[in-house]
Amino acid sequence: LRLIKKYTNTRKATVDKNNLLKNKLDLVVELFETKNMTEISKIIGHGEPSVFNLLKKNGYKTSKYKCKYNIDETYFEKIDTHNKAYTFGWFMSDGNVTDRGKFRIQIQEEDSYILNDIKNDMKYDGELIYCNARNERCKPQVLLNIDRQKIAQDLISLGCSCKKSLILQLPSFDKIPEEFFNSFLRGFFDGDGSISLRGNSGVRCNITSTDIFCESLSQHLKTIGIESGKFYYRNPNKPTGSMFFNKEDSIKFLNYIYKDAILKLNRKYLKALPFLS
């Protein structure tokens, strides 16, 4: 080891952060007139995020350039439909967004229809990605993975922050209008909630999130006559846990979130159906 250290230059080389991509700006702009982002990244040998960053640093509006798949880039500018509220609820609960422009939802394959419903409402014509089970105890997964900087930033502006698992807060009504709040909550419940049937004792619901999210949600539900039970921390060192409802309030909660429902996770809806009026 001493000989290797003596006769080897161990100093780190100075690396150009853009890997000379900045010298290809004129070529990138020219190619974008006729080719999509994926094709350009392959031609110049740099990833799509690097190309987007190069254009952004030089004052170009990346949203106008052609990407491999089409999508409604205005989708999350404003929550003004029940379907948008539902989809946002999914991203808030079981989704993931990064400040580099990627956002995704990954669920078990048997529920893939709901991701198709979501991507159709967003007018996204890309394909879902199917993933094999990691081991015998896991089920195969399906992934909705989208790379679009503007939509990711709109999600973040609405409150779907990066690394949100420990800091998530309930969006205010200026973000989610109250008329669409039940659909938002249904989307959140489909992502991070559960419903269980307990024989003669009826039905029980719970929602898992941060303590601050659940406390704010509890206060709002009280205004419409739905009481929540105790919040149970999953880990004493982390601000996350589950908020439970008793039988009567579980029924009220289910009738609230499924009112005029369009998008929904069928396996949960079928459990709730006998209790809906």
Backbone as CSV, one residue per row, in Angstrom:
resi,resn,N_x,N_y,N_z,CA_x,CA_y,CA_z,C_x,C_y,C_z
1,LEU,0.819,-1.205,0.000,0.000,0.000,0.000,0.855,1.259,0.000
2,ARG,1.998,1.201,0.736,2.886,2.358,0.737,3.483,2.593,-0.645
3,LEU,3.859,1.504,-1.342,4.420,1.633,-2.689,3.388,2.179,-3.668
4,ILE,2.155,1.682,-3.546,1.093,2.172,-4.430,0.874,3.661,-4.221
5,LYS,0.852,4.060,-2.956,0.642,5.463,-2.647,1.799,6.311,-3.146
6,LYS,3.042,5.771,-3.060,4.222,6.525,-3.463,4.266,6.754,-4.957
7,TYR,3.899,5.709,-5.732,4.068,5.795,-7.184,2.756,6.065,-7.935
8,THR,1.700,6.387,-7.206,0.415,6.681,-7.844,-0.021,8.090,-7.489
9,ASN,-0.502,8.790,-8.505,-1.029,10.141,-8.269,-2.417,10.013,-7.656
10,THR,-2.515,10.239,-6.351,-3.785,10.052,-5.660,-4.616,11.328,-5.609
11,ARG,-4.101,12.401,-6.140,-4.886,13.627,-6.154,-6.068,13.506,-7.097
12,LYS,-7.229,14.014,-6.653,-8.417,13.936,-7.489,-8.288,14.899,-8.657
13,ALA,-8.674,14.418,-9.820,-8.613,15.270,-11.008,-9.704,16.323,-10.941
14,THR,-9.404,17.464,-11.513,-10.412,18.513,-11.591,-11.434,18.142,-12.649
15,VAL,-12.729,18.109,-12.246,-13.789,17.656,-13.150,-14.667,18.827,-13.547
16,ASP,-14.928,18.949,-14.828,-15.866,19.953,-15.313,-17.272,19.481,-14.942
17,LYS,-18.003,20.275,-14.169,-19.320,19.859,-13.700,-20.268,19.563,-14.852
18,ASN,-20.088,20.236,-15.960,-20.939,19.989,-17.120,-20.346,18.959,-18.074
19,ASN,-19.142,18.438,-17.722,-18.496,17.433,-18.575,-18.446,17.888,-20.031
20,LEU,-18.096,19.176,-20.219,-17.996,19.803,-21.540,-19.332,19.946,-22.245
21,LEU,-20.423,19.632,-21.563,-21.736,19.779,-22.176,-22.014,21.246,-22.523
22,LYS,-21.461,22.164,-21.717,-21.696,23.589,-21.972,-21.177,24.012,-23.338
23,ASN,-20.185,23.296,-23.872,-19.648,23.634,-25.185,-20.555,23.161,-26.318
24,LYS,-21.600,22.391,-25.954,-22.491,21.839,-26.974,-23.839,22.552,-26.991
25,LEU,-23.919,23.706,-26.360,-25.205,24.401,-26.247,-25.823,24.683,-27.611
26,ASP,-25.042,25.216,-28.556,-25.587,25.527,-29.880,-26.116,24.275,-30.564
27,LEU,-25.389,23.162,-30.416,-25.827,21.912,-31.020,-27.122,21.413,-30.384
28,VAL,-27.196,21.526,-29.063,-28.402,21.080,-28.347,-29.618,21.874,-28.800
29,VAL,-29.490,23.188,-28.872,-30.614,24.033,-29.288,-31.041,23.697,-30.709
30,GLU,-30.071,23.470,-31.570,-30.382,23.138,-32.974,-31.109,21.793,-33.076
31,LEU,-30.631,20.805,-32.348,-31.243,19.483,-32.423,-32.656,19.453,-31.857
32,PHE,-32.921,20.314,-30.851,-34.238,20.312,-30.227,-35.339,20.776,-31.159
33,GLU,-34.979,21.384,-32.272,-35.993,21.827,-33.222,-36.677,20.646,-33.894
34,THR,-36.002,19.503,-33.984,-36.563,18.361,-34.720,-36.601,17.064,-33.922
35,LYS,-35.892,17.016,-32.786,-35.802,15.762,-32.045,-36.257,15.952,-30.604
36,ASN,-36.680,14.817,-29.992,-37.108,14.909,-28.601,-35.909,14.814,-27.663
37,MET,-36.185,15.036,-26.367,-35.117,15.118,-25.377,-34.332,13.810,-25.260
38,THR,-35.047,12.695,-25.321,-34.391,11.400,-25.203,-33.426,11.152,-26.352
39,GLU,-33.851,11.485,-27.565,-32.993,11.303,-28.737,-31.755,12.185,-28.645
40,ILE,-31.932,13.418,-28.194,-30.803,14.336,-28.091,-29.788,13.842,-27.074
41,SER,-30.267,13.351,-25.935,-29.342,12.887,-24.896,-28.496,11.721,-25.402
42,LYS,-29.075,10.870,-26.235,-28.309,9.749,-26.793,-27.276,10.232,-27.812
43,ILE,-27.642,11.227,-28.615,-26.734,11.723,-29.657,-25.511,12.403,-29.045
44,ILE,-25.729,13.233,-28.014,-24.610,13.997,-27.456,-23.932,13.290,-26.286
45,GLY,-24.520,12.173,-25.826,-23.867,11.390,-24.781,-24.010,11.947,-23.377
46,HIS,-25.103,12.665,-23.110,-25.369,13.209,-21.777,-26.809,12.918,-21.397
47,GLY,-27.075,12.779,-20.099,-28.409,12.476,-19.621,-29.391,13.622,-19.825
48,GLU,-30.683,13.271,-19.854,-31.721,14.280,-20.047,-31.703,15.368,-18.963
49,PRO,-31.550,15.028,-17.659,-31.497,16.086,-16.642,-30.370,17.086,-16.881
50,SER,-29.203,16.593,-17.355,-28.073,17.490,-17.624,-28.403,18.448,-18.764
51,VAL,-29.102,17.933,-19.774,-29.480,18.780,-20.908,-30.463,19.859,-20.451
52,PHE,-31.451,19.448,-19.649,-32.416,20.415,-19.127,-31.719,21.499,-18.313
53,ASN,-30.788,21.085,-17.458,-30.078,22.050,-16.610,-29.250,23.018,-17.442
54,LEU,-28.611,22.501,-18.502,-27.814,23.356,-19.377,-28.683,24.445,-20.000
55,LEU,-29.849,24.035,-20.506,-30.749,24.997,-21.137,-31.272,26.011,-20.119
56,LYS,-31.613,25.524,-18.948,-32.157,26.409,-17.919,-31.129,27.455,-17.489
57,LYS,-29.852,27.021,-17.309,-28.802,27.947,-16.902,-28.557,29.026,-17.944
58,ASN,-28.864,28.715,-19.192,-28.610,29.672,-20.270,-29.871,30.422,-20.696
59,GLY,-30.917,30.359,-19.867,-32.094,31.189,-20.087,-33.120,30.639,-21.041
60,TYR,-33.010,29.365,-21.434,-33.986,28.776,-22.335,-35.127,28.151,-21.538
61,LYS,-36.347,28.269,-22.022,-37.512,27.677,-21.381,-37.643,26.226,-21.848
62,THR,-37.259,25.324,-20.980,-37.227,23.913,-21.375,-38.606,23.347,-21.643
63,SER,-39.653,23.967,-21.099,-40.996,23.411,-21.273,-41.448,23.438,-22.730
64,LYS,-40.844,24.297,-23.555,-41.304,24.390,-24.945,-40.666,23.329,-25.839
65,TYR,-39.657,22.636,-25.324,-38.977,21.676,-26.160,-39.676,20.333,-26.159
66,LYS,-39.547,19.649,-27.230,-40.235,18.372,-27.437,-39.605,17.267,-26.604
67,CYS,-40.425,16.562,-25.849,-39.964,15.429,-25.064,-40.512,14.137,-25.675
68,LYS,-40.029,13.033,-25.184,-40.396,11.749,-25.769,-41.879,11.474,-25.638
69,TYR,-42.474,11.841,-24.502,-43.886,11.576,-24.267,-44.641,12.874,-24.042
70,ASN,-45.886,12.874,-24.460,-46.741,14.038,-24.276,-47.412,13.987,-22.905
71,ILE,-47.696,15.157,-22.347,-48.388,15.270,-21.066,-48.937,16.682,-20.949
72,ASP,-49.999,16.852,-20.185,-50.551,18.182,-19.927,-49.688,18.861,-18.872
73,GLU,-48.814,19.759,-19.290,-47.880,20.401,-18.371,-48.548,21.409,-17.450
74,THR,-49.813,21.739,-17.716,-50.534,22.675,-16.850,-51.343,21.937,-15.779
75,TYR,-51.236,20.612,-15.732,-52.133,19.788,-14.918,-52.169,20.227,-13.456
76,PHE,-51.018,20.469,-12.852,-50.970,20.823,-11.440,-50.760,22.314,-11.190
77,GLU,-50.995,23.145,-12.213,-50.927,24.584,-11.988,-52.010,25.017,-11.003
78,LYS,-53.159,24.343,-11.083,-54.288,24.684,-10.233,-55.145,23.448,-10.030
79,ILE,-55.541,23.179,-8.794,-56.435,22.054,-8.520,-57.865,22.545,-8.702
80,ASP,-58.450,22.231,-9.855,-59.790,22.728,-10.154,-60.747,21.638,-10.621
81,THR,-60.370,20.358,-10.418,-61.268,19.241,-10.699,-61.090,18.185,-9.614
82,HIS,-62.094,17.323,-9.484,-62.002,16.240,-8.501,-60.881,15.264,-8.864
83,ASN,-60.691,15.016,-10.160,-59.638,14.080,-10.569,-58.245,14.618,-10.256
84,LYS,-58.032,15.916,-10.453,-56.739,16.511,-10.103,-56.502,16.420,-8.605
85,ALA,-57.559,16.674,-7.818,-57.421,16.599,-6.360,-57.084,15.181,-5.930
86,TYR,-57.751,14.200,-6.540,-57.475,12.793,-6.213,-56.031,12.431,-6.558
87,THR,-55.593,12.801,-7.752,-54.241,12.483,-8.193,-53.209,13.148,-7.288
88,PHE,-53.464,14.393,-6.913,-52.549,15.084,-6.005,-52.491,14.366,-4.660
89,GLY,-53.624,13.859,-4.191,-53.643,13.099,-2.948,-52.754,11.872,-3.007
90,TRP,-52.744,11.195,-4.141,-51.870,10.030,-4.321,-50.399,10.441,-4.220
91,PHE,-50.033,11.524,-4.919,-48.634,11.965,-4.883,-48.232,12.425,-3.488
92,MET,-49.164,13.036,-2.754,-48.858,13.483,-1.399,-48.619,12.302,-0.459
93,SER,-49.332,11.214,-0.669,-49.239,10.082,0.253,-48.160,9.090,-0.164
94,ASP,-48.364,8.461,-1.301,-47.485,7.354,-1.685,-46.629,7.678,-2.903
95,GLY,-46.550,8.951,-3.266,-45.751,9.337,-4.417,-44.413,9.910,-4.006
96,ASN,-43.643,10.281,-4.999,-42.314,10.843,-4.762,-42.031,11.890,-5.825
97,VAL,-41.486,13.032,-5.407,-41.133,14.086,-6.351,-39.760,14.617,-5.990
98,THR,-38.959,14.969,-7.010,-37.630,15.531,-6.776,-37.539,16.897,-7.431
99,ASP,-36.621,17.722,-6.921,-36.443,19.053,-7.505,-35.701,18.994,-8.835
100,ARG,-35.320,17.804,-9.263,-34.672,17.636,-10.576,-35.695,17.341,-11.672
101,GLY,-36.989,17.312,-11.304,-38.027,17.187,-12.322,-38.662,15.824,-12.449
102,LYS,-38.340,14.900,-11.559,-38.919,13.562,-11.641,-40.005,13.403,-10.579
103,PHE,-41.078,12.700,-10.937,-42.112,12.358,-9.964,-42.682,10.997,-10.336
104,ARG,-43.062,10.227,-9.300,-43.400,8.831,-9.540,-44.350,8.287,-8.480
105,ILE,-45.067,7.251,-8.860,-45.869,6.450,-7.937,-45.598,4.995,-8.269
106,GLN,-45.301,4.190,-7.266,-45.062,2.763,-7.474,-45.972,1.972,-6.546
107,ILE,-46.773,1.054,-7.116,-47.718,0.265,-6.342,-47.680,-1.180,-6.839
108,GLN,-48.453,-2.055,-6.197,-48.465,-3.447,-6.617,-49.175,-3.584,-7.959
109,GLU,-48.740,-4.564,-8.737,-49.181,-4.695,-10.125,-50.687,-4.864,-10.254
110,GLU,-51.331,-5.516,-9.302,-52.768,-5.760,-9.416,-53.574,-4.465,-9.386
111,ASP,-52.967,-3.377,-8.930,-53.654,-2.083,-8.904,-53.235,-1.179,-10.059
112,SER,-52.637,-1.745,-11.095,-52.075,-0.931,-12.175,-53.131,-0.096,-12.889
113,TYR,-54.397,-0.517,-12.861,-55.452,0.221,-13.555,-55.567,1.659,-13.026
114,ILE,-55.322,1.858,-11.720,-55.480,3.205,-11.178,-54.381,4.128,-11.697
115,LEU,-53.175,3.584,-11.926,-52.113,4.407,-12.511,-52.433,4.731,-13.968
116,ASN,-53.080,3.798,-14.671,-53.527,4.091,-16.033,-54.583,5.189,-16.026
117,ASP,-55.498,5.136,-15.053,-56.512,6.190,-14.947,-55.867,7.542,-14.679
118,ILE,-54.867,7.555,-13.801,-54.182,8.804,-13.464,-53.424,9.351,-14.666
119,LYS,-52.660,8.503,-15.338,-51.869,9.003,-16.462,-52.763,9.439,-17.627
120,ASN,-53.923,8.791,-17.783,-54.862,9.224,-18.827,-55.451,10.586,-18.500
121,ASP,-55.737,10.831,-17.218,-56.288,12.129,-16.836,-55.242,13.225,-17.022
122,MET,-53.962,12.873,-16.864,-52.879,13.829,-17.083,-52.491,13.954,-18.551
123,LYS,-53.177,13.167,-19.397,-52.880,13.132,-20.839,-51.424,12.720,-21.100
124,TYR,-50.956,11.791,-20.289,-49.592,11.277,-20.440,-49.641,10.014,-21.275
125,ASP,-48.893,9.984,-22.401,-48.956,8.829,-23.296,-47.753,7.892,-23.159
126,GLY,-46.973,8.062,-22.082,-45.894,7.115,-21.812,-46.435,5.822,-21.221
127,GLU,-45.579,4.824,-21.139,-45.978,3.518,-20.644,-45.632,3.356,-19.165
128,LEU,-46.404,2.530,-18.481,-46.056,2.135,-17.125,-44.876,1.175,-17.166
129,ILE,-44.099,1.143,-16.108,-42.938,0.260,-16.015,-43.272,-0.866,-15.044
130,TYR,-43.141,-2.100,-15.502,-43.461,-3.256,-14.662,-42.177,-3.808,-14.042
131,CYS,-42.233,-4.069,-12.740,-41.055,-4.492,-11.979,-41.321,-5.856,-11.342
132,ASN,-40.362,-6.748,-11.467,-40.494,-8.067,-10.858,-40.450,-7.965,-9.338
133,ALA,-41.045,-8.936,-8.682,-41.006,-8.997,-7.223,-39.563,-9.170,-6.756
134,ARG,-39.196,-8.462,-5.692,-37.822,-8.523,-5.188,-37.509,-9.859,-4.532
135,ASN,-38.514,-10.477,-3.947,-38.329,-11.780,-3.321,-39.680,-12.486,-3.239
136,GLU,-39.708,-13.668,-2.654,-40.927,-14.459,-2.604,-42.017,-13.806,-1.770
137,ARG,-41.630,-12.972,-0.822,-42.621,-12.335,0.046,-43.243,-11.087,-0.571
138,CYS,-42.640,-10.579,-1.641,-43.129,-9.352,-2.280,-43.961,-9.676,-3.516
139,LYS,-44.813,-8.739,-3.864,-45.616,-8.865,-5.077,-44.978,-8.039,-6.194
140,PRO,-45.229,-8.414,-7.458,-44.739,-7.589,-8.572,-45.285,-6.166,-8.468
141,GLN,-44.489,-5.208,-8.909,-44.842,-3.793,-8.797,-45.011,-3.166,-10.184
142,VAL,-45.710,-2.039,-10.198,-45.842,-1.261,-11.426,-45.542,0.190,-11.074
143,LEU,-44.879,0.891,-11.991,-44.358,2.229,-11.721,-44.824,3.230,-12.771
144,LEU,-45.374,4.342,-12.291,-45.622,5.506,-13.135,-44.488,6.483,-12.867
145,ASN,-43.612,6.668,-13.842,-42.408,7.485,-13.666,-42.371,8.552,-14.752
146,ILE,-42.448,9.821,-14.353,-42.512,10.934,-15.301,-41.381,11.911,-15.006
147,ASP,-40.779,12.414,-16.054,-39.690,13.380,-15.932,-40.104,14.660,-16.647
148,ARG,-40.592,15.630,-15.872,-41.008,16.908,-16.449,-40.851,17.992,-15.387
149,GLN,-39.903,18.857,-15.598,-39.502,19.824,-14.584,-40.651,20.715,-14.118
150,LYS,-41.437,21.231,-15.053,-42.490,22.179,-14.679,-43.519,21.539,-13.763
151,ILE,-43.957,20.325,-14.101,-44.988,19.674,-13.298,-44.446,19.342,-11.915
152,ALA,-43.201,18.914,-11.850,-42.588,18.616,-10.548,-42.555,19.866,-9.680
153,GLN,-42.215,21.002,-10.260,-42.178,22.250,-9.499,-43.576,22.671,-9.051
154,ASP,-44.580,22.427,-9.890,-45.959,22.730,-9.497,-46.388,21.854,-8.316
155,LEU,-46.001,20.582,-8.336,-46.307,19.690,-7.216,-45.664,20.190,-5.922
156,ILE,-44.408,20.598,-6.034,-43.695,21.118,-4.858,-44.366,22.383,-4.345
157,SER,-44.806,23.251,-5.259,-45.478,24.494,-4.862,-46.794,24.223,-4.147
158,LEU,-47.448,23.117,-4.513,-48.716,22.761,-3.869,-48.506,22.162,-2.477
159,GLY,-47.276,21.765,-2.178,-46.997,21.208,-0.852,-46.448,19.803,-0.855
160,CYS,-46.285,19.221,-2.045,-45.719,17.872,-2.141,-44.199,18.001,-2.199
161,SER,-43.593,18.238,-1.063,-42.172,18.546,-1.007,-41.302,17.312,-1.193
162,CYS,-40.051,17.544,-1.527,-39.088,16.451,-1.621,-38.814,15.909,-0.213
163,LYS,-38.571,14.616,-0.114,-38.279,13.967,1.177,-39.324,14.367,2.218
164,LYS,-40.582,14.159,1.862,-41.698,14.667,2.643,-42.132,13.768,3.789
165,SER,-41.607,12.561,3.887,-42.154,11.567,4.812,-42.183,12.027,6.262
166,LEU,-41.243,12.900,6.673,-41.169,13.329,8.070,-41.655,14.760,8.286
167,ILE,-42.012,15.450,7.200,-42.365,16.869,7.334,-43.686,17.223,6.664
168,LEU,-44.412,16.233,6.171,-45.616,16.494,5.376,-46.664,17.255,6.186
169,GLN,-47.259,18.278,5.546,-48.320,19.059,6.172,-49.559,19.035,5.282
170,LEU,-50.712,19.180,5.916,-51.976,19.211,5.172,-52.051,20.497,4.357
171,PRO,-52.318,20.402,3.039,-52.431,21.619,2.224,-53.606,22.484,2.680
172,SER,-53.465,23.773,2.540,-54.535,24.696,2.892,-55.558,24.761,1.760
173,PHE,-56.705,25.391,2.047,-57.774,25.448,1.056,-57.462,26.389,-0.105
174,ASP,-56.427,27.203,0.015,-56.026,27.977,-1.153,-55.256,27.108,-2.144
175,LYS,-54.776,25.957,-1.683,-54.126,24.983,-2.567,-55.144,23.943,-3.066
176,ILE,-55.950,23.435,-2.136,-56.988,22.455,-2.465,-58.329,23.064,-2.075
177,PRO,-59.101,23.585,-3.027,-60.398,24.156,-2.688,-61.263,23.150,-1.925
178,GLU,-62.040,23.627,-0.968,-62.807,22.744,-0.096,-63.771,21.854,-0.873
179,GLU,-64.270,22.331,-2.003,-65.212,21.536,-2.794,-64.561,20.273,-3.373
180,PHE,-63.217,20.265,-3.469,-62.517,19.099,-4.004,-61.764,18.327,-2.914
181,PHE,-61.941,18.754,-1.657,-61.120,18.176,-0.594,-61.415,16.706,-0.357
182,ASN,-62.672,16.279,-0.508,-62.983,14.858,-0.281,-62.274,13.976,-1.300
183,SER,-62.107,14.472,-2.535,-61.395,13.693,-3.551,-59.902,13.647,-3.264
184,PHE,-59.354,14.772,-2.783,-57.955,14.777,-2.345,-57.748,13.750,-1.238
185,LEU,-58.656,13.737,-0.280,-58.524,12.822,0.851,-58.699,11.369,0.413
186,ARG,-59.557,11.127,-0.571,-59.711,9.768,-1.105,-58.420,9.300,-1.771
187,GLY,-57.773,10.182,-2.526,-56.491,9.841,-3.136,-55.432,9.567,-2.088
188,PHE,-55.419,10.399,-1.043,-54.450,10.193,0.038,-54.723,8.870,0.748
189,PHE,-56.000,8.581,0.991,-56.399,7.342,1.672,-56.042,6.116,0.824
190,ASP,-56.220,6.204,-0.488,-55.843,5.084,-1.364,-54.350,4.838,-1.340
191,GLY,-53.577,5.889,-1.110,-52.131,5.731,-1.049,-51.621,5.317,0.317
192,ASP,-52.117,5.955,1.379,-51.573,5.729,2.730,-52.662,5.548,3.783
193,GLY,-53.732,4.893,3.406,-54.783,4.592,4.366,-55.150,3.132,4.281
194,SER,-55.959,2.672,5.220,-56.404,1.276,5.178,-57.807,1.166,5.732
195,ILE,-58.511,0.136,5.274,-59.857,-0.162,5.725,-59.904,-1.642,6.067
196,SER,-60.430,-1.954,7.228,-60.493,-3.349,7.654,-61.894,-3.681,8.128
197,LEU,-62.317,-4.903,7.826,-63.625,-5.400,8.245,-63.409,-6.328,9.430
198,ARG,-64.177,-6.105,10.496,-63.953,-6.836,11.740,-65.191,-7.624,12.162
199,GLY,-65.660,-8.468,11.295,-66.784,-9.333,11.627,-68.000,-8.542,12.068
200,ASN,-68.554,-8.915,13.202,-69.753,-8.252,13.713,-69.480,-6.849,14.241
201,SER,-68.208,-6.549,14.475,-67.878,-5.231,15.022,-67.814,-4.150,13.960
202,GLY,-67.966,-4.501,12.682,-68.066,-3.505,11.630,-66.756,-3.172,10.947
203,VAL,-66.592,-1.901,10.601,-65.488,-1.443,9.767,-64.627,-0.449,10.549
204,ARG,-63.325,-0.451,10.249,-62.402,0.492,10.859,-61.493,1.065,9.771
205,CYS,-61.236,2.363,9.854,-60.342,3.037,8.904,-59.210,3.708,9.660
206,ASN,-58.075,3.850,8.978,-56.981,4.648,9.533,-56.185,5.283,8.414
207,ILE,-55.493,6.346,8.747,-54.623,7.068,7.816,-53.247,7.191,8.450
208,THR,-52.224,6.931,7.660,-50.843,7.014,8.140,-50.139,8.215,7.515
209,SER,-49.542,9.062,8.365,-48.800,10.222,7.876,-48.030,10.823,9.049
210,THR,-47.642,12.082,8.913,-46.961,12.768,10.004,-47.974,13.209,11.054
211,ASP,-47.495,13.462,12.262,-48.402,13.894,13.320,-49.036,15.250,13.005
212,ILE,-48.267,16.157,12.388,-48.812,17.477,12.077,-49.873,17.400,10.983
213,PHE,-49.685,16.505,10.001,-50.692,16.304,8.957,-51.982,15.763,9.575
214,CYS,-51.848,14.719,10.392,-53.030,14.074,10.977,-53.755,14.996,11.949
215,GLU,-53.010,15.805,12.686,-53.650,16.739,13.615,-54.464,17.778,12.848
216,SER,-53.903,18.322,11.779,-54.635,19.306,10.970,-55.851,18.665,10.319
217,LEU,-55.683,17.438,9.817,-56.803,16.732,9.200,-57.903,16.468,10.225
218,SER,-57.517,16.067,11.428,-58.486,15.805,12.491,-59.308,17.050,12.799
219,GLN,-58.642,18.206,12.859,-59.343,19.448,13.138,-60.336,19.785,12.034
220,HIS,-59.959,19.542,10.785,-60.872,19.819,9.677,-62.063,18.864,9.697
221,LEU,-61.812,17.578,9.911,-62.908,16.614,9.900,-63.928,16.888,11.001
222,LYS,-63.477,17.437,12.127,-64.401,17.778,13.212,-65.442,18.790,12.754
223,THR,-65.053,19.676,11.835,-65.980,20.713,11.361,-67.105,20.130,10.524
224,ILE,-66.932,18.902,10.032,-67.995,18.262,9.250,-68.557,17.042,9.978
225,GLY,-68.296,16.979,11.283,-68.928,15.963,12.111,-68.257,14.613,12.142
226,ILE,-66.984,14.552,11.798,-66.251,13.280,11.824,-65.148,13.370,12.871
227,GLU,-65.233,12.539,13.883,-64.231,12.528,14.950,-63.175,11.453,14.666
228,SER,-61.921,11.783,14.942,-60.849,10.792,14.810,-60.396,10.362,16.189
229,GLY,-59.844,9.175,16.267,-59.366,8.665,17.539,-57.937,9.077,17.814
230,LYS,-57.275,8.319,18.642,-55.918,8.627,19.053,-54.928,8.421,17.915
231,PHE,-53.884,9.241,17.915,-52.783,9.099,16.960,-51.708,8.223,17.602
232,TYR,-51.317,7.150,16.907,-50.312,6.223,17.432,-49.012,6.381,16.648
233,TYR,-47.934,6.707,17.338,-46.635,6.831,16.690,-46.099,5.444,16.327
234,ARG,-45.591,5.321,15.102,-45.029,4.046,14.663,-43.626,3.844,15.210
235,ASN,-42.934,4.963,15.426,-41.587,4.947,15.978,-41.454,6.140,16.920
236,PRO,-41.088,5.901,18.179,-41.038,7.009,19.144,-40.047,8.106,18.768
237,ASN,-39.136,7.813,17.843,-38.124,8.792,17.450,-38.467,9.520,16.152
238,LYS,-39.634,9.212,15.570,-40.026,9.847,14.315,-41.454,10.373,14.425
239,PRO,-41.753,11.496,13.763,-43.079,12.116,13.886,-44.121,11.517,12.949
240,THR,-44.097,10.209,12.744,-45.052,9.569,11.853,-45.829,8.492,12.601
241,GLY,-47.034,8.254,12.133,-47.865,7.247,12.777,-49.203,7.144,12.085
242,SER,-50.187,6.570,12.792,-51.500,6.324,12.199,-52.601,6.928,13.053
243,MET,-53.594,7.506,12.377,-54.778,8.072,13.012,-55.955,7.139,12.737
244,PHE,-56.639,6.691,13.777,-57.690,5.700,13.648,-59.070,6.326,13.863
245,PHE,-60.075,5.700,13.257,-61.468,6.099,13.418,-62.250,4.938,14.021
246,ASN,-63.220,5.242,14.884,-64.071,4.172,15.397,-65.092,3.764,14.333
247,LYS,-65.957,2.816,14.667,-66.893,2.272,13.679,-67.782,3.347,13.072
248,GLU,-68.444,4.140,13.934,-69.392,5.143,13.440,-68.700,6.204,12.596
249,ASP,-67.555,6.672,13.067,-66.849,7.713,12.315,-66.159,7.156,11.075
250,SER,-65.807,5.870,11.076,-65.272,5.247,9.862,-66.326,5.262,8.764
251,ILE,-67.572,4.988,9.132,-68.660,5.000,8.146,-68.884,6.423,7.625
252,LYS,-68.869,7.409,8.524,-69.002,8.804,8.089,-67.854,9.199,7.167
253,PHE,-66.645,8.782,7.540,-65.453,9.107,6.752,-65.561,8.510,5.345
254,LEU,-65.969,7.245,5.252,-66.077,6.585,3.949,-67.143,7.238,3.076
255,ASN,-68.271,7.608,3.675,-69.314,8.278,2.895,-68.844,9.641,2.416
256,TYR,-67.997,10.300,3.200,-67.468,11.602,2.800,-66.503,11.486,1.629
257,ILE,-65.539,10.572,1.717,-64.514,10.523,0.658,-65.047,9.898,-0.636
258,TYR,-66.075,9.033,-0.547,-66.578,8.377,-1.758,-67.774,9.088,-2.378
259,LYS,-68.121,10.251,-1.871,-69.211,11.005,-2.467,-68.833,11.450,-3.879
260,ASP,-69.656,11.065,-4.863,-69.432,11.428,-6.278,-68.045,11.024,-6.763
261,ALA,-67.526,9.897,-6.264,-66.176,9.464,-6.621,-66.105,8.976,-8.061
262,ILE,-65.053,9.395,-8.743,-64.775,8.906,-10.109,-63.540,8.006,-10.052
263,LEU,-62.383,8.588,-9.778,-61.172,7.790,-9.615,-61.145,7.193,-8.206
264,LYS,-60.823,5.918,-8.120,-60.770,5.253,-6.812,-60.083,3.911,-6.955
265,LEU,-59.536,3.422,-5.859,-58.898,2.111,-5.804,-59.985,1.095,-5.483
266,ASN,-60.276,0.217,-6.423,-61.458,-0.644,-6.323,-61.433,-1.590,-5.131
267,ARG,-60.267,-2.127,-4.775,-60.247,-3.108,-3.683,-60.614,-2.463,-2.346
268,LYS,-60.333,-1.177,-2.171,-60.776,-0.482,-0.965,-62.243,-0.071,-1.080
269,TYR,-62.617,0.360,-2.266,-64.001,0.769,-2.485,-64.970,-0.388,-2.256
270,LEU,-64.614,-1.586,-2.689,-65.496,-2.746,-2.524,-65.682,-3.082,-1.045
271,LYS,-64.657,-2.856,-0.239,-64.793,-3.064,1.208,-65.726,-2.003,1.812
272,ALA,-65.636,-0.790,1.274,-66.436,0.309,1.815,-67.879,0.266,1.356
273,LEU,-68.128,-0.327,0.204,-69.438,-0.259,-0.448,-70.616,-0.628,0.454
274,PRO,-70.558,-1.697,1.262,-71.710,-2.042,2.105,-72.072,-0.959,3.125
275,PHE,-71.157,-0.022,3.389,-71.385,0.988,4.415,-71.747,2.352,3.830
276,LEU,-71.841,2.425,2.497,-72.138,3.688,1.850,-73.636,3.849,1.669
277,SER,-74.120,5.044,1.945,-75.546,5.314,1.818,-75.827,6.190,0.593
